[in-house]
């Protein structure tokens, strides 16, 4: 079963990020959507996000917990 979770960006490398989970683990690298890679809402280390991690260890960040989004 896949669950939508929240966590804090641990680090960013290109179009992927690792997330510190609420249980203290760090996710494998997961995709940052294009709209969150640049502009006013771009992700940075320490930002709280909503994400989903699938059973095959792939995943995607769905957005900022504060509702902000990127602009480009």
PDB file of N, CA, C and O in Angstrom, chain B, residues numbered from 101:
ATOM      1  N   UNK B 101       0.840  -1.179   0.000  1.00  0.00           N
ATOM      2  CA  UNK B 101       0.000   0.000   0.000  1.00  0.00           C
ATOM      3  C   UNK B 101       0.885   1.242   0.000  1.00  0.00           C
ATOM      4  O   UNK B 101       1.880   1.312   0.721  1.00  0.00           O
ATOM      5  N   UNK B 102       0.513   2.200  -0.804  1.00  0.00           N
ATOM      6  CA  UNK B 102       1.243   3.460  -0.884  1.00  0.00           C
ATOM      7  C   UNK B 102       0.491   4.510  -0.085  1.00  0.00           C
ATOM      8  O   UNK B 102      -0.736   4.594  -0.139  1.00  0.00           O
ATOM      9  N   UNK B 103       1.244   5.305   0.654  1.00  0.00           N
ATOM     10  CA  UNK B 103       0.641   6.303   1.521  1.00  0.00           C
ATOM     11  C   UNK B 103       1.252   7.658   1.212  1.00  0.00           C
ATOM     12  O   UNK B 103       2.460   7.778   1.009  1.00  0.00           O
ATOM     13  N   UNK B 104       0.409   8.669   1.178  1.00  0.00           N
ATOM     14  CA  UNK B 104       0.918  10.035   1.041  1.00  0.00           C
ATOM     15  C   UNK B 104       1.407  10.467   2.411  1.00  0.00           C
ATOM     16  O   UNK B 104       0.686  10.353   3.403  1.00  0.00           O
ATOM     17  N   UNK B 105       2.640  10.964   2.461  1.00  0.00           N
ATOM     18  CA  UNK B 105       3.268  11.329   3.733  1.00  0.00           C
ATOM     19  C   UNK B 105       3.814  12.744   3.668  1.00  0.00           C
ATOM     20  O   UNK B 105       3.807  13.383   2.616  1.00  0.00           O
ATOM     21  N   UNK B 106       4.288  13.221   4.809  1.00  0.00           N
ATOM     22  CA  UNK B 106       4.972  14.507   4.823  1.00  0.00           C
ATOM     23  C   UNK B 106       6.331  14.321   5.468  1.00  0.00           C
ATOM     24  O   UNK B 106       6.542  13.404   6.262  1.00  0.00           O
ATOM     25  N   UNK B 107       7.243  15.203   5.114  1.00  0.00           N
ATOM     26  CA  UNK B 107       8.593  15.161   5.648  1.00  0.00           C
ATOM     27  C   UNK B 107       9.306  16.455   5.311  1.00  0.00           C
ATOM     28  O   UNK B 107       8.698  17.412   4.831  1.00  0.00           O
ATOM     29  N   UNK B 108      10.598  16.468   5.568  1.00  0.00           N
ATOM     30  CA  UNK B 108      11.415  17.667   5.365  1.00  0.00           C
ATOM     31  C   UNK B 108      12.529  17.335   4.378  1.00  0.00           C
ATOM     32  O   UNK B 108      13.181  16.297   4.493  1.00  0.00           O
ATOM     33  N   UNK B 109      12.740  18.216   3.413  1.00  0.00           N
ATOM     34  CA  UNK B 109      13.782  17.996   2.406  1.00  0.00           C
ATOM     35  C   UNK B 109      15.144  17.912   3.099  1.00  0.00           C
ATOM     36  O   UNK B 109      15.566  18.840   3.790  1.00  0.00           O
ATOM     37  N   UNK B 110      15.818  16.778   2.896  1.00  0.00           N
ATOM     38  CA  UNK B 110      17.145  16.558   3.481  1.00  0.00           C
ATOM     39  C   UNK B 110      18.244  17.084   2.558  1.00  0.00           C
ATOM     40  O   UNK B 110      19.187  17.736   3.007  1.00  0.00           O
ATOM     41  N   UNK B 111      18.109  16.791   1.260  1.00  0.00           N
ATOM     42  CA  UNK B 111      19.053  17.324   0.279  1.00  0.00           C
ATOM     43  C   UNK B 111      18.447  17.245  -1.107  1.00  0.00           C
ATOM     44  O   UNK B 111      17.495  16.500  -1.339  1.00  0.00           O
ATOM     45  N   UNK B 112      19.005  18.017  -2.027  1.00  0.00           N
ATOM     46  CA  UNK B 112      18.528  18.091  -3.399  1.00  0.00           C
ATOM     47  C   UNK B 112      19.713  17.858  -4.318  1.00  0.00           C
ATOM     48  O   UNK B 112      20.797  18.406  -4.117  1.00  0.00           O
ATOM     49  N   UNK B 113      19.480  17.026  -5.342  1.00  0.00           N
ATOM     50  CA  UNK B 113      20.494  16.767  -6.353  1.00  0.00           C
ATOM     51  C   UNK B 113      19.799  16.751  -7.710  1.00  0.00           C
ATOM     52  O   UNK B 113      19.182  15.757  -8.091  1.00  0.00           O
ATOM     53  N   UNK B 114      19.904  17.860  -8.431  1.00  0.00           N
ATOM     54  CA  UNK B 114      19.242  17.964  -9.736  1.00  0.00           C
ATOM     55  C   UNK B 114      17.737  17.958  -9.589  1.00  0.00           C
ATOM     56  O   UNK B 114      17.173  18.804  -8.894  1.00  0.00           O
ATOM     57  N   UNK B 115      17.073  16.995 -10.249  1.00  0.00           N
ATOM     58  CA  UNK B 115      15.621  16.936 -10.196  1.00  0.00           C
ATOM     59  C   UNK B 115      15.115  15.905  -9.183  1.00  0.00           C
ATOM     60  O   UNK B 115      13.971  15.457  -9.263  1.00  0.00           O
ATOM     61  N   UNK B 116      15.974  15.536  -8.233  1.00  0.00           N
ATOM     62  CA  UNK B 116      15.589  14.585  -7.190  1.00  0.00           C
ATOM     63  C   UNK B 116      15.949  15.114  -5.811  1.00  0.00           C
ATOM     64  O   UNK B 116      16.859  15.928  -5.655  1.00  0.00           O
ATOM     65  N   UNK B 117      15.212  14.632  -4.814  1.00  0.00           N
ATOM     66  CA  UNK B 117      15.482  15.027  -3.433  1.00  0.00           C
ATOM     67  C   UNK B 117      15.340  13.817  -2.532  1.00  0.00           C
ATOM     68  O   UNK B 117      14.634  12.863  -2.859  1.00  0.00           O
ATOM     69  N   UNK B 118      16.006  13.864  -1.414  1.00  0.00           N
ATOM     70  CA  UNK B 118      15.806  12.885  -0.339  1.00  0.00           C
ATOM     71  C   UNK B 118      15.037  13.616   0.758  1.00  0.00           C
ATOM     72  O   UNK B 118      15.268  14.795   1.023  1.00  0.00           O
ATOM     73  N   UNK B 119      14.117  12.886   1.390  1.00  0.00           N
ATOM     74  CA  UNK B 119      13.242  13.479   2.392  1.00  0.00           C
ATOM     75  C   UNK B 119      13.476  12.815   3.739  1.00  0.00           C
ATOM     76  O   UNK B 119      13.528  11.588   3.828  1.00  0.00           O
ATOM     77  N   UNK B 120      13.619  13.627   4.797  1.00  0.00           N
ATOM     78  CA  UNK B 120      13.627  13.098   6.164  1.00  0.00           C
ATOM     79  C   UNK B 120      12.186  12.781   6.525  1.00  0.00           C
ATOM     80  O   UNK B 120      11.335  13.670   6.526  1.00  0.00           O
ATOM     81  N   UNK B 121      11.906  11.512   6.833  1.00  0.00           N
ATOM     82  CA  UNK B 121      10.546  11.095   7.142  1.00  0.00           C
ATOM     83  C   UNK B 121      10.210  11.395   8.595  1.00  0.00           C
ATOM     84  O   UNK B 121      11.091  11.707   9.396  1.00  0.00           O
ATOM     85  N   UNK B 122       8.934  11.299   8.925  1.00  0.00           N
ATOM     86  CA  UNK B 122       8.512  11.542  10.302  1.00  0.00           C
ATOM     87  C   UNK B 122       9.034  10.467  11.254  1.00  0.00           C
ATOM     88  O   UNK B 122       9.084  10.683  12.465  1.00  0.00           O
ATOM     89  N   UNK B 123       9.423   9.310  10.713  1.00  0.00           N
ATOM     90  CA  UNK B 123       9.974   8.244  11.552  1.00  0.00           C
ATOM     91  C   UNK B 123      11.491   8.327  11.681  1.00  0.00           C
ATOM     92  O   UNK B 123      12.110   7.452  12.286  1.00  0.00           O
ATOM     93  N   UNK B 124      12.100   9.381  11.114  1.00  0.00           N
ATOM     94  CA  UNK B 124      13.537   9.582  11.252  1.00  0.00           C
ATOM     95  C   UNK B 124      14.390   8.934  10.177  1.00  0.00           C
ATOM     96  O   UNK B 124      15.616   9.019  10.233  1.00  0.00           O
ATOM     97  N   UNK B 125      13.773   8.293   9.207  1.00  0.00           N
ATOM     98  CA  UNK B 125      14.526   7.712   8.094  1.00  0.00           C
ATOM     99  C   UNK B 125      14.676   8.735   6.977  1.00  0.00           C
ATOM    100  O   UNK B 125      14.042   9.791   6.999  1.00  0.00           O
ATOM    101  N   UNK B 126      15.513   8.417   6.010  1.00  0.00           N
ATOM    102  CA  UNK B 126      15.670   9.259   4.824  1.00  0.00           C
ATOM    103  C   UNK B 126      15.248   8.429   3.619  1.00  0.00           C
ATOM    104  O   UNK B 126      15.662   7.279   3.477  1.00  0.00           O
ATOM    105  N   UNK B 127      14.423   9.013   2.750  1.00  0.00           N
ATOM    106  CA  UNK B 127      13.945   8.300   1.573  1.00  0.00           C
ATOM    107  C   UNK B 127      15.062   8.110   0.557  1.00  0.00           C
ATOM    108  O   UNK B 127      16.081   8.799   0.617  1.00  0.00           O
ATOM    109  N   UNK B 128      14.876   7.179  -0.374  1.00  0.00           N
ATOM    110  CA  UNK B 128      15.753   7.173  -1.541  1.00  0.00           C
ATOM    111  C   UNK B 128      15.459   8.439  -2.351  1.00  0.00           C
ATOM    112  O   UNK B 128      14.477   9.127  -2.072  1.00  0.00           O
ATOM    113  N   UNK B 129      16.287   8.756  -3.343  1.00  0.00           N
ATOM    114  CA  UNK B 129      16.015   9.944  -4.156  1.00  0.00           C
ATOM    115  C   UNK B 129      14.647   9.822  -4.834  1.00  0.00           C
ATOM    116  O   UNK B 129      14.346   8.802  -5.454  1.00  0.00           O
ATOM    117  N   UNK B 130      13.823  10.865  -4.714  1.00  0.00           N
ATOM    118  CA  UNK B 130      12.530  10.890  -5.381  1.00  0.00           C
ATOM    119  C   UNK B 130      12.423  12.149  -6.237  1.00  0.00           C
ATOM    120  O   UNK B 130      13.123  13.134  -6.004  1.00  0.00           O
ATOM    121  N   UNK B 131      11.546  12.101  -7.219  1.00  0.00           N
ATOM    122  CA  UNK B 131      11.429  13.152  -8.229  1.00  0.00           C
ATOM    123  C   UNK B 131      10.847  14.441  -7.657  1.00  0.00           C
ATOM    124  O   UNK B 131       9.904  14.427  -6.865  1.00  0.00           O
ATOM    125  N   UNK B 132      11.438  15.551  -8.085  1.00  0.00           N
ATOM    126  CA  UNK B 132      10.885  16.885  -7.815  1.00  0.00           C
ATOM    127  C   UNK B 132      10.192  17.323  -9.099  1.00  0.00           C
ATOM    128  O   UNK B 132      10.857  17.449 -10.127  1.00  0.00           O
ATOM    129  N   UNK B 133       8.891  17.558  -9.083  1.00  0.00           N
ATOM    130  CA  UNK B 133       8.213  18.029 -10.296  1.00  0.00           C
ATOM    131  C   UNK B 133       8.790  19.355 -10.782  1.00  0.00           C
ATOM    132  O   UNK B 133       9.302  20.144  -9.987  1.00  0.00           O
ATOM    133  N   UNK B 134       8.708  19.590 -12.058  1.00  0.00           N
ATOM    134  CA  UNK B 134       9.291  20.785 -12.674  1.00  0.00           C
ATOM    135  C   UNK B 134       8.832  22.067 -11.993  1.00  0.00           C
ATOM    136  O   UNK B 134       9.636  22.979 -11.800  1.00  0.00           O
ATOM    137  N   UNK B 135       7.539  22.157 -11.620  1.00  0.00           N
ATOM    138  CA  UNK B 135       7.041  23.401 -11.028  1.00  0.00           C
ATOM    139  C   UNK B 135       7.603  23.668  -9.636  1.00  0.00           C
ATOM    140  O   UNK B 135       7.417  24.763  -9.105  1.00  0.00           O
ATOM    141  N   UNK B 136       8.281  22.700  -9.034  1.00  0.00           N
ATOM    142  CA  UNK B 136       8.903  22.910  -7.723  1.00  0.00           C
ATOM    143  C   UNK B 136      10.422  23.035  -7.803  1.00  0.00           C
ATOM    144  O   UNK B 136      11.093  23.113  -6.774  1.00  0.00           O
ATOM    145  N   UNK B 137      10.969  23.053  -9.024  1.00  0.00           N
ATOM    146  CA  UNK B 137      12.428  23.137  -9.198  1.00  0.00           C
ATOM    147  C   UNK B 137      12.941  24.558  -9.349  1.00  0.00           C
ATOM    148  O   UNK B 137      14.135  24.801  -9.173  1.00  0.00           O
ATOM    149  N   UNK B 138      12.067  25.503  -9.670  1.00  0.00           N
ATOM    150  CA  UNK B 138      12.537  26.883  -9.867  1.00  0.00           C
ATOM    151  C   UNK B 138      11.415  27.854  -9.547  1.00  0.00           C
ATOM    152  O   UNK B 138      10.276  27.443  -9.321  1.00  0.00           O
ATOM    153  N   UNK B 139      11.726  29.115  -9.528  1.00  0.00           N
ATOM    154  CA  UNK B 139      10.725  30.141  -9.256  1.00  0.00           C
ATOM    155  C   UNK B 139      10.525  30.369  -7.767  1.00  0.00           C
ATOM    156  O   UNK B 139      11.312  29.908  -6.941  1.00  0.00           O
ATOM    157  N   UNK B 140       9.469  31.081  -7.443  1.00  0.00           N
ATOM    158  CA  UNK B 140       9.207  31.486  -6.065  1.00  0.00           C
ATOM    159  C   UNK B 140       8.996  30.312  -5.131  1.00  0.00           C
ATOM    160  O   UNK B 140       9.335  30.404  -3.951  1.00  0.00           O
ATOM    161  N   UNK B 141       8.446  29.209  -5.621  1.00  0.00           N
ATOM    162  CA  UNK B 141       8.152  28.068  -4.759  1.00  0.00           C
ATOM    163  C   UNK B 141       9.178  26.956  -4.826  1.00  0.00           C
ATOM    164  O   UNK B 141       8.884  25.829  -4.428  1.00  0.00           O
ATOM    165  N   UNK B 142      10.386  27.245  -5.323  1.00  0.00           N
ATOM    166  CA  UNK B 142      11.368  26.183  -5.492  1.00  0.00           C
ATOM    167  C   UNK B 142      11.762  25.568  -4.147  1.00  0.00           C
ATOM    168  O   UNK B 142      11.836  26.248  -3.124  1.00  0.00           O
ATOM    169  N   UNK B 143      12.005  24.283  -4.189  1.00  0.00           N
ATOM    170  CA  UNK B 143      12.366  23.561  -2.973  1.00  0.00           C
ATOM    171  C   UNK B 143      13.764  23.910  -2.507  1.00  0.00           C
ATOM    172  O   UNK B 143      14.651  24.217  -3.304  1.00  0.00           O
ATOM    173  N   UNK B 144      13.935  23.858  -1.221  1.00  0.00           N
ATOM    174  CA  UNK B 144      15.235  24.048  -0.590  1.00  0.00           C
ATOM    175  C   UNK B 144      15.333  23.071   0.566  1.00  0.00           C
ATOM    176  O   UNK B 144      14.322  22.573   1.061  1.00  0.00           O
ATOM    177  N   UNK B 145      16.538  22.806   0.984  1.00  0.00           N
ATOM    178  CA  UNK B 145      16.763  21.969   2.154  1.00  0.00           C
ATOM    179  C   UNK B 145      16.006  22.567   3.342  1.00  0.00           C
ATOM    180  O   UNK B 145      16.037  23.778   3.564  1.00  0.00           O
ATOM    181  N   UNK B 146      15.329  21.708   4.098  1.00  0.00           N
ATOM    182  CA  UNK B 146      14.610  22.153   5.282  1.00  0.00           C
ATOM    183  C   UNK B 146      13.140  22.483   5.068  1.00  0.00           C
ATOM    184  O   UNK B 146      12.423  22.735   6.036  1.00  0.00           O
ATOM    185  N   UNK B 147      12.671  22.486   3.811  1.00  0.00           N
ATOM    186  CA  UNK B 147      11.276  22.786   3.516  1.00  0.00           C
ATOM    187  C   UNK B 147      10.417  21.544   3.790  1.00  0.00           C
ATOM    188  O   UNK B 147      10.791  20.433   3.414  1.00  0.00           O
ATOM    189  N   UNK B 148       9.273  21.734   4.440  1.00  0.00           N
ATOM    190  CA  UNK B 148       8.357  20.629   4.704  1.00  0.00           C
ATOM    191  C   UNK B 148       7.504  20.385   3.451  1.00  0.00           C
ATOM    192  O   UNK B 148       6.924  21.313   2.888  1.00  0.00           O
ATOM    193  N   UNK B 149       7.441  19.106   3.029  1.00  0.00           N
ATOM    194  CA  UNK B 149       6.744  18.746   1.799  1.00  0.00           C
ATOM    195  C   UNK B 149       5.795  17.562   2.017  1.00  0.00           C
ATOM    196  O   UNK B 149       5.878  16.844   3.014  1.00  0.00           O
ATOM    197  N   UNK B 150       4.904  17.388   1.060  1.00  0.00           N
ATOM    198  CA  UNK B 150       4.036  16.218   0.969  1.00  0.00           C
ATOM    199  C   UNK B 150       4.592  15.382  -0.178  1.00  0.00           C
ATOM    200  O   UNK B 150       4.912  15.918  -1.240  1.00  0.00           O
ATOM    201  N   UNK B 151       4.709  14.079   0.028  1.00  0.00           N
ATOM    202  CA  UNK B 151       5.275  13.212  -1.008  1.00  0.00           C
ATOM    203  C   UNK B 151       4.631  11.840  -0.936  1.00  0.00           C
ATOM    204  O   UNK B 151       3.963  11.500   0.040  1.00  0.00           O
ATOM    205  N   UNK B 152       4.842  11.059  -1.988  1.00  0.00           N
ATOM    206  CA  UNK B 152       4.414   9.664  -1.986  1.00  0.00           C
ATOM    207  C   UNK B 152       5.622   8.820  -2.397  1.00  0.00           C
ATOM    208  O   UNK B 152       6.355   9.172  -3.321  1.00  0.00           O
ATOM    209  N   UNK B 153       5.814   7.711  -1.702  1.00  0.00           N
ATOM    210  CA  UNK B 153       6.885   6.763  -1.995  1.00  0.00           C
ATOM    211  C   UNK B 153       6.221   5.418  -2.274  1.00  0.00           C
ATOM    212  O   UNK B 153       5.455   4.917  -1.451  1.00  0.00           O
ATOM    213  N   UNK B 154       6.514   4.841  -3.423  1.00  0.00           N
ATOM    214  CA  UNK B 154       5.897   3.595  -3.852  1.00  0.00           C
ATOM    215  C   UNK B 154       6.723   2.389  -3.402  1.00  0.00           C
ATOM    216  O   UNK B 154       7.872   2.524  -2.982  1.00  0.00           O
ATOM    217  N   UNK B 155       6.118   1.227  -3.498  1.00  0.00           N
ATOM    218  CA  UNK B 155       6.761  -0.011  -3.076  1.00  0.00           C
ATOM    219  C   UNK B 155       8.063  -0.318  -3.796  1.00  0.00           C
ATOM    220  O   UNK B 155       8.932  -0.996  -3.248  1.00  0.00           O
ATOM    221  N   UNK B 156       8.205   0.177  -5.023  1.00  0.00           N
ATOM    222  CA  UNK B 156       9.445  -0.065  -5.778  1.00  0.00           C
ATOM    223  C   UNK B 156      10.514   0.979  -5.486  1.00  0.00           C
ATOM    224  O   UNK B 156      11.525   1.051  -6.184  1.00  0.00           O
ATOM    225  N   UNK B 157      10.289   1.794  -4.446  1.00  0.00           N
ATOM    226  CA  UNK B 157      11.217   2.827  -3.975  1.00  0.00           C
ATOM    227  C   UNK B 157      11.347   4.014  -4.926  1.00  0.00           C
ATOM    228  O   UNK B 157      12.320   4.764  -4.848  1.00  0.00           O
ATOM    229  N   UNK B 158      10.376   4.191  -5.823  1.00  0.00           N
ATOM    230  CA  UNK B 158      10.287   5.422  -6.601  1.00  0.00           C
ATOM    231  C   UNK B 158       9.260   6.310  -5.907  1.00  0.00           C
ATOM    232  O   UNK B 158       8.468   5.833  -5.094  1.00  0.00           O
ATOM    233  N   UNK B 159       9.274   7.579  -6.223  1.00  0.00           N
ATOM    234  CA  UNK B 159       8.310   8.472  -5.606  1.00  0.00           C
ATOM    235  C   UNK B 159       8.332   9.838  -6.248  1.00  0.00           C
ATOM    236  O   UNK B 159       9.107  10.106  -7.167  1.00  0.00           O
ATOM    237  N   UNK B 160       7.457  10.703  -5.738  1.00  0.00           N
ATOM    238  CA  UNK B 160       7.367  12.058  -6.260  1.00  0.00           C
ATOM    239  C   UNK B 160       6.912  12.995  -5.144  1.00  0.00           C
ATOM    240  O   UNK B 160       6.094  12.629  -4.299  1.00  0.00           O
ATOM    241  N   UNK B 161       7.450  14.190  -5.159  1.00  0.00           N
ATOM    242  CA  UNK B 161       7.020  15.221  -4.215  1.00  0.00           C
ATOM    243  C   UNK B 161       5.763  15.854  -4.788  1.00  0.00           C
ATOM    244  O   UNK B 161       5.741  16.255  -5.951  1.00  0.00           O
ATOM    245  N   UNK B 162       4.727  15.943  -3.982  1.00  0.00           N
ATOM    246  CA  UNK B 162       3.441  16.471  -4.433  1.00  0.00           C
ATOM    247  C   UNK B 162       3.313  17.974  -4.225  1.00  0.00           C
ATOM    248  O   UNK B 162       2.603  18.641  -4.977  1.00  0.00           O
ATOM    249  N   UNK B 163       3.986  18.514  -3.219  1.00  0.00           N
ATOM    250  CA  UNK B 163       3.904  19.951  -2.989  1.00  0.00           C
ATOM    251  C   UNK B 163       4.470  20.347  -1.646  1.00  0.00           C
ATOM    252  O   UNK B 163       4.888  19.505  -0.852  1.00  0.00           O
ATOM    253  N   UNK B 164       4.475  21.641  -1.408  1.00  0.00           N
ATOM    254  CA  UNK B 164       4.894  22.207  -0.121  1.00  0.00           C
ATOM    255  C   UNK B 164       3.760  22.025   0.874  1.00  0.00           C
ATOM    256  O   UNK B 164       2.594  22.108   0.489  1.00  0.00           O
ATOM    257  N   UNK B 165       4.064  21.782   2.128  1.00  0.00           N
ATOM    258  CA  UNK B 165       3.028  21.695   3.158  1.00  0.00           C
ATOM    259  C   UNK B 165       2.330  23.031   3.362  1.00  0.00           C
ATOM    260  O   UNK B 165       1.177  23.062   3.792  1.00  0.00           O
ATOM    261  N   UNK B 166       3.006  24.135   3.061  1.00  0.00           N
ATOM    262  CA  UNK B 166       2.376  25.446   3.233  1.00  0.00           C
ATOM    263  C   UNK B 166       1.553  25.864   2.018  1.00  0.00           C
ATOM    264  O   UNK B 166       0.974  26.950   2.009  1.00  0.00           O
ATOM    265  N   UNK B 167       1.495  25.006   0.983  1.00  0.00           N
ATOM    266  CA  UNK B 167       0.673  25.279  -0.184  1.00  0.00           C
ATOM    267  C   UNK B 167       1.339  26.092  -1.277  1.00  0.00           C
ATOM    268  O   UNK B 167       0.729  26.323  -2.320  1.00  0.00           O
ATOM    269  N   UNK B 168       2.576  26.535  -1.069  1.00  0.00           N
ATOM    270  CA  UNK B 168       3.277  27.299  -2.097  1.00  0.00           C
ATOM    271  C   UNK B 168       3.609  26.399  -3.275  1.00  0.00           C
ATOM    272  O   UNK B 168       3.807  25.196  -3.103  1.00  0.00           O
ATOM    273  N   UNK B 169       3.670  26.974  -4.477  1.00  0.00           N
ATOM    274  CA  UNK B 169       4.038  26.230  -5.672  1.00  0.00           C
ATOM    275  C   UNK B 169       5.055  27.030  -6.468  1.00  0.00           C
ATOM    276  O   UNK B 169       5.154  28.250  -6.331  1.00  0.00           O
ATOM    277  N   UNK B 170       5.815  26.321  -7.308  1.00  0.00           N
ATOM    278  CA  UNK B 170       6.803  26.989  -8.158  1.00  0.00           C
ATOM    279  C   UNK B 170       6.133  27.770  -9.277  1.00  0.00           C
ATOM    280  O   UNK B 170       4.950  27.592  -9.568  1.00  0.00           O
ATOM    281  N   UNK B 171       6.921  28.637  -9.895  1.00  0.00           N
ATOM    282  CA  UNK B 171       6.398  29.464 -10.981  1.00  0.00           C
ATOM    283  C   UNK B 171       7.166  29.263 -12.270  1.00  0.00           C
ATOM    284  O   UNK B 171       7.396  30.235 -12.989  1.00  0.00           O
ATOM    285  N   UNK B 172       7.562  28.084 -12.586  1.00  0.00           N
ATOM    286  CA  UNK B 172       8.249  27.957 -13.854  1.00  0.00           C
ATOM    287  C   UNK B 172       9.085  26.815 -13.897  1.00  0.00           C
ATOM    288  O   UNK B 172       9.739  26.566 -14.910  1.00  0.00           O
TER     289      UNK B 172
END
